[in-house]
């Protein structure tokens, strides 16, 4: 996961609650960052999104039954609010190479990121929730605050777009 989220320990302002929250961030931070990266397509924006979601969720630590689900809901609603308004955050000067921490063909990763980035944001969110987070249609609808029918239609449109995406098509010699 990005260094900014994992490198800084959470201040222990609430005794054991702070260390429990720090343990949660240490154990689930990478998974949260991966979801955020799939949504944003940018590692720094993904870090910002995870940090924002964790900051919003911190006051409810210890009072929410399924805290990770609560954080994920905040992550997706924050992402949705960011694309509803024009982003005026920091812009990088140059692209630095990304080094995956697991064995993945870098060209495949880039192709997938480009194909996801070409989708409208709502379709991208549905694809990430359904196929990368492995949520049901009902769970995805709850996270996004929409109907199950909307999730189904957005999923169908997104899959059709991905099937025809030039980013994911095989070269002529491999067909």
ABEGO torsion letter per residue (X at the ends): XBAAAAABBBBBAAEAAAAAAAAAAAAAAAAAAAAAAAAAGBAAAAAAAAAAAAAAAAAABGABABAAAAAAAAAAAAAAAAAABBBABBBBABBBBBBBABBBBAAAAAAAAAAAAABBAAAAAAAAAAAAAGBBAAAAAAAAGBBAAAAAAAAAAAAAAAAABAAABBBAAAX
